[in-house]
Amino acid sequence: MTIHAMSPNALTDSLADPQIQAFATGFPVLLLHAGATLLLLLAGAALYALLSPWKEIVQIRNGNAAACVSFSGVLIGLAAPLAVSLAVSTSTAEILLWGAIATVIQLLAFRVVDLLLTGLPQRVKEGDTPAAVLLASGRLAVALILAAALTG
């Protein structure tokens, strides 16, 4: 077995490798951009939970599976346009701007879906899982259209 001694410049040379440099500059940006997007997701979900007259979080804590399906549609519905915003933006400021706009539009769209699908939110509150699936699907459909619109 041969043991090779590492030359003094080997460590310096490996740190100068373009791939290592790309990681060193890109990883903090990845964390910043993902963190900003996750913050928008949490803010949007919290805002929805606070403003929702159906209080899905309370219902979920009480074991209402239909409310869980409905709120899952909210989370994924918020995440889809935020993910696209993250993908098409070039700076943290742009992510925050377009992400905030997408979140507000999506929250308004959720209200429109709730109004158009009259009676479904009440049925979700009563534990009607098929109603929750339809409600979540409506929210996701609107989210996908908004996500596509963000791509320009």
Phi and psi restraints in degrees (value plus and minus 20) as a CYANA .aco file:
   2 THR   PHI    -125.6   -85.6
   2 THR   PSI     111.3   151.3
   3 ILE   PHI    -124.5   -84.5
   3 ILE   PSI     103.6   143.6
   4 HIS   PHI    -117.6   -77.6
   4 HIS   PSI     112.7   152.7
   5 ALA   PHI    -100.1   -60.1
   5 ALA   PSI     120.7   160.7
   6 MET   PHI    -103.2   -63.2
   6 MET   PSI     110.8   150.8
   7 SER   PHI     -92.6   -52.6
   7 SER   PSI     133.3   173.3
   8 PRO   PHI     -78.7   -38.7
   8 PRO   PSI     -49.3    -9.3
   9 ASN   PHI    -105.8   -65.8
   9 ASN   PSI     -28.9    11.1
  10 ALA   PHI     -83.1   -43.1
  10 ALA   PSI     -63.2   -23.2
  11 LEU   PHI     -86.2   -46.2
  11 LEU   PSI     -64.4   -24.4
  12 THR   PHI     -82.6   -42.6
  12 THR   PSI     -61.5   -21.5
  13 ASP   PHI     -83.9   -43.9
  13 ASP   PSI     -60.0   -20.0
  14 SER   PHI     -90.3   -50.3
  14 SER   PSI     -52.5   -12.5
  15 LEU   PHI     -91.6   -51.6
  15 LEU   PSI     -44.3    -4.3
  16 ALA   PHI    -104.5   -64.5
  16 ALA   PSI     -26.0    14.0
  17 ASP   PHI     -76.8   -36.8
  17 ASP   PSI     112.8   152.8
  18 PRO   PHI     -77.0   -37.0
  18 PRO   PSI     -53.6   -13.6
  19 GLN   PHI     -87.9   -47.9
  19 GLN   PSI     -59.3   -19.3
  20 ILE   PHI     -87.1   -47.1
  20 ILE   PSI     -61.2   -21.2
  21 GLN   PHI     -84.2   -44.2
  21 GLN   PSI     -60.7   -20.7
  22 ALA   PHI     -82.9   -42.9
  22 ALA   PSI     -61.5   -21.5
  23 PHE   PHI     -85.3   -45.3
  23 PHE   PSI     -64.4   -24.4
  24 ALA   PHI     -82.7   -42.7
  24 ALA   PSI     -54.0   -14.0
  25 THR   PHI    -109.0   -69.0
  25 THR   PSI     -52.0   -12.0
  26 GLY   PHI    -102.4   -62.4
  26 GLY   PSI     -53.9   -13.9
  27 PHE   PHI     -82.8   -42.8
  27 PHE   PSI     -65.2   -25.2
  28 PRO   PHI     -81.3   -41.3
  28 PRO   PSI     -55.7   -15.7
  29 VAL   PHI     -86.5   -46.5
  29 VAL   PSI     -62.3   -22.3
  30 LEU   PHI     -77.1   -37.1
  30 LEU   PSI     -67.1   -27.1
  31 LEU   PHI     -82.8   -42.8
  31 LEU   PSI     -62.3   -22.3
  32 LEU   PHI     -84.8   -44.8
  32 LEU   PSI     -67.4   -27.4
  33 HIS   PHI     -87.1   -47.1
  33 HIS   PSI     -63.9   -23.9
  34 ALA   PHI     -85.4   -45.4
  34 ALA   PSI     -60.7   -20.7
  35 GLY   PHI     -82.7   -42.7
  35 GLY   PSI     -62.4   -22.4
  36 ALA   PHI     -83.4   -43.4
  36 ALA   PSI     -61.4   -21.4
  37 THR   PHI     -88.2   -48.2
  37 THR   PSI     -61.7   -21.7
  38 LEU   PHI     -84.6   -44.6
  38 LEU   PSI     -56.4   -16.4
  39 LEU   PHI     -82.5   -42.5
  39 LEU   PSI     -62.5   -22.5
  40 LEU   PHI     -83.5   -43.5
  40 LEU   PSI     -59.5   -19.5
  41 LEU   PHI     -83.0   -43.0
  41 LEU   PSI     -66.7   -26.7
  42 LEU   PHI     -83.4   -43.4
  42 LEU   PSI     -62.1   -22.1
  43 ALA   PHI     -83.9   -43.9
  43 ALA   PSI     -63.7   -23.7
  44 GLY   PHI     -83.8   -43.8
  44 GLY   PSI     -63.2   -23.2
  45 ALA   PHI     -85.7   -45.7
  45 ALA   PSI     -60.8   -20.8
  46 ALA   PHI     -85.4   -45.4
  46 ALA   PSI     -62.8   -22.8
  47 LEU   PHI     -82.5   -42.5
  47 LEU   PSI     -64.2   -24.2
  48 TYR   PHI     -80.0   -40.0
  48 TYR   PSI     -67.1   -27.1
  49 ALA   PHI     -81.3   -41.3
  49 ALA   PSI     -58.3   -18.3
  50 LEU   PHI     -91.4   -51.4
  50 LEU   PSI     -57.7   -17.7
  51 LEU   PHI    -110.1   -70.1
  51 LEU   PSI     -35.0     5.0
  52 SER   PHI     -89.7   -49.7
  52 SER   PSI     106.1   146.1
  53 PRO   PHI     -91.9   -51.9
  53 PRO   PSI     -31.9     8.1
  54 TRP   PHI    -114.6   -74.6
  54 TRP   PSI     -29.6    10.4
  55 LYS   PHI      25.8    65.8
  55 LYS   PSI      40.9    80.9
  56 GLU   PHI     -78.6   -38.6
  56 GLU   PSI     -55.1   -15.1
  57 ILE   PHI     -81.3   -41.3
  57 ILE   PSI     -64.0   -24.0
  58 VAL   PHI     -82.6   -42.6
  58 VAL   PSI     -62.8   -22.8
  59 GLN   PHI     -84.2   -44.2
  59 GLN   PSI     -59.5   -19.5
  60 ILE   PHI     -82.9   -42.9
  60 ILE   PSI     -64.2   -24.2
  61 ARG   PHI     -81.0   -41.0
  61 ARG   PSI     -47.6    -7.6
  62 ASN   PHI    -108.4   -68.4
  62 ASN   PSI     -14.3    25.7
  63 GLY   PHI      71.1   111.1
  63 GLY   PSI      -3.2    36.8
  64 ASN   PHI    -102.4   -62.4
  64 ASN   PSI      82.8   122.8
  65 ALA   PHI     -85.2   -45.2
  65 ALA   PSI     -54.4   -14.4
  66 ALA   PHI     -82.9   -42.9
  66 ALA   PSI     -59.6   -19.6
  67 ALA   PHI     -84.8   -44.8
  67 ALA   PSI     -54.4   -14.4
  68 CYS   PHI     -85.3   -45.3
  68 CYS   PSI     -63.1   -23.1
  69 VAL   PHI     -82.5   -42.5
  69 VAL   PSI     -64.9   -24.9
  70 SER   PHI     -81.5   -41.5
  70 SER   PSI     -66.7   -26.7
  71 PHE   PHI     -90.0   -50.0
  71 PHE   PSI     -50.1   -10.1
  72 SER   PHI     -82.2   -42.2
  72 SER   PSI     -58.1   -18.1
  73 GLY   PHI     -82.4   -42.4
  73 GLY   PSI     -55.2   -15.2
  74 VAL   PHI     -84.5   -44.5
  74 VAL   PSI     -69.0   -29.0
  75 LEU   PHI     -82.0   -42.0
  75 LEU   PSI     -67.7   -27.7
  76 ILE   PHI     -89.1   -49.1
  76 ILE   PSI     -56.8   -16.8
  77 GLY   PHI     -83.2   -43.2
  77 GLY   PSI     -54.5   -14.5
  78 LEU   PHI     -95.7   -55.7
  78 LEU   PSI     -57.2   -17.2
  79 ALA   PHI     -88.6   -48.6
  79 ALA   PSI     -55.8   -15.8
  80 ALA   PHI     -79.7   -39.7
  80 ALA   PSI     -74.2   -34.2
  81 PRO   PHI     -88.8   -48.8
  81 PRO   PSI     -49.7    -9.7
  82 LEU   PHI     -86.3   -46.3
  82 LEU   PSI     -58.4   -18.4
  83 ALA   PHI     -83.8   -43.8
  83 ALA   PSI     -61.2   -21.2
  84 VAL   PHI     -87.9   -47.9
  84 VAL   PSI     -60.7   -20.7
  85 SER   PHI     -78.0   -38.0
  85 SER   PSI     -63.0   -23.0
  86 LEU   PHI     -82.7   -42.7
  86 LEU   PSI     -62.4   -22.4
  87 ALA   PHI     -88.4   -48.4
  87 ALA   PSI     -54.4   -14.4
  88 VAL   PHI    -117.4   -77.4
  88 VAL   PSI     -28.9    11.1
  89 SER   PHI    -106.4   -66.4
  89 SER   PSI     134.2   174.2
  90 THR   PHI    -132.7   -92.7
  90 THR   PSI     -24.5    15.5
  91 SER   PHI    -168.0  -128.0
  91 SER   PSI     143.6   183.6
  92 THR   PHI     -82.8   -42.8
  92 THR   PSI     -60.5   -20.5
  93 ALA   PHI     -80.7   -40.7
  93 ALA   PSI     -62.2   -22.2
  94 GLU   PHI     -86.2   -46.2
  94 GLU   PSI     -60.8   -20.8
  95 ILE   PHI     -80.1   -40.1
  95 ILE   PSI     -66.3   -26.3
  96 LEU   PHI     -85.4   -45.4
  96 LEU   PSI     -61.9   -21.9
  97 LEU   PHI     -84.4   -44.4
  97 LEU   PSI     -78.2   -38.2
  98 TRP   PHI     -88.2   -48.2
  98 TRP   PSI     -53.7   -13.7
  99 GLY   PHI     -85.5   -45.5
  99 GLY   PSI     -61.6   -21.6
 100 ALA   PHI     -86.4   -46.4
 100 ALA   PSI     -62.4   -22.4
 101 ILE   PHI     -82.3   -42.3
 101 ILE   PSI     -66.0   -26.0
 102 ALA   PHI     -81.9   -41.9
 102 ALA   PSI     -59.4   -19.4
 103 THR   PHI     -85.2   -45.2
 103 THR   PSI     -65.3   -25.3
 104 VAL   PHI     -83.4   -43.4
 104 VAL   PSI     -66.3   -26.3
 105 ILE   PHI     -80.7   -40.7
 105 ILE   PSI     -62.7   -22.7
 106 GLN   PHI     -85.7   -45.7
 106 GLN   PSI     -60.8   -20.8
 107 LEU   PHI     -83.4   -43.4
 107 LEU   PSI     -59.3   -19.3
 108 LEU   PHI     -86.1   -46.1
 108 LEU   PSI     -60.5   -20.5
 109 ALA   PHI     -83.3   -43.3
 109 ALA   PSI     -57.2   -17.2
 110 PHE   PHI     -79.1   -39.1
 110 PHE   PSI     -61.4   -21.4
 111 ARG   PHI     -83.9   -43.9
 111 ARG   PSI     -62.1   -22.1
 112 VAL   PHI     -82.8   -42.8
 112 VAL   PSI     -65.2   -25.2
 113 VAL   PHI     -79.4   -39.4
 113 VAL   PSI     -64.6   -24.6
 114 ASP   PHI     -79.2   -39.2
 114 ASP   PSI     -59.8   -19.8
 115 LEU   PHI     -91.7   -51.7
 115 LEU   PSI     -60.7   -20.7
 116 LEU   PHI     -87.5   -47.5
 116 LEU   PSI     -57.1   -17.1
 117 LEU   PHI    -114.1   -74.1
 117 LEU   PSI      38.7    78.7
 118 THR   PHI     -68.9   -28.9
 118 THR   PSI     112.5   152.5
 119 GLY   PHI      68.8   108.8
 119 GLY   PSI     -40.3    -0.3
 120 LEU   PHI     -84.8   -44.8
 120 LEU   PSI     -64.9   -24.9
 121 PRO   PHI     -78.3   -38.3
 121 PRO   PSI     -57.8   -17.8
 122 GLN   PHI     -86.6   -46.6
 122 GLN   PSI     -60.3   -20.3
 123 ARG   PHI     -85.0   -45.0
 123 ARG   PSI     -55.6   -15.6
 124 VAL   PHI     -82.2   -42.2
 124 VAL   PSI     -63.7   -23.7
 125 LYS   PHI     -79.0   -39.0
 125 LYS   PSI     -51.6   -11.6
 126 GLU   PHI    -104.7   -64.7
 126 GLU   PSI     -21.5    18.5
 127 GLY   PHI      74.9   114.9
 127 GLY   PSI      -4.0    36.0
 128 ASP   PHI    -100.8   -60.8
 128 ASP   PSI      79.8   119.8
 129 THR   PHI     -86.0   -46.0
 129 THR   PSI     -63.0   -23.0
 130 PRO   PHI     -78.2   -38.2
 130 PRO   PSI     -56.6   -16.6
 131 ALA   PHI     -84.6   -44.6
 131 ALA   PSI     -58.5   -18.5
 132 ALA   PHI     -85.5   -45.5
 132 ALA   PSI     -59.7   -19.7
 133 VAL   PHI     -83.9   -43.9
 133 VAL   PSI     -63.7   -23.7
 134 LEU   PHI     -84.4   -44.4
 134 LEU   PSI     -62.5   -22.5
 135 LEU   PHI     -83.2   -43.2
 135 LEU   PSI     -66.5   -26.5
 136 ALA   PHI     -82.2   -42.2
 136 ALA   PSI     -59.5   -19.5
 137 SER   PHI     -84.6   -44.6
 137 SER   PSI     -59.9   -19.9
 138 GLY   PHI     -82.1   -42.1
 138 GLY   PSI     -62.1   -22.1
 139 ARG   PHI     -84.8   -44.8
 139 ARG   PSI     -61.7   -21.7
 140 LEU   PHI     -87.5   -47.5
 140 LEU   PSI     -57.2   -17.2
 141 ALA   PHI     -81.4   -41.4
 141 ALA   PSI     -65.3   -25.3
 142 VAL   PHI     -84.0   -44.0
 142 VAL   PSI     -59.0   -19.0
 143 ALA   PHI     -83.0   -43.0
 143 ALA   PSI     -60.9   -20.9
 144 LEU   PHI     -86.5   -46.5
 144 LEU   PSI     -57.8   -17.8
 145 ILE   PHI     -86.5   -46.5
 145 ILE   PSI     -63.3   -23.3
 146 LEU   PHI     -83.1   -43.1
 146 LEU   PSI     -61.1   -21.1
 147 ALA   PHI     -80.0   -40.0
 147 ALA   PSI     -63.9   -23.9
 148 ALA   PHI     -85.6   -45.6
 148 ALA   PSI     -57.3   -17.3
 149 ALA   PHI     -84.2   -44.2
 149 ALA   PSI     -50.2   -10.2
 150 LEU   PHI     -87.8   -47.8
 150 LEU   PSI     -40.9    -0.9
 151 THR   PHI     -95.8   -55.8
 151 THR   PSI     -32.2     7.8
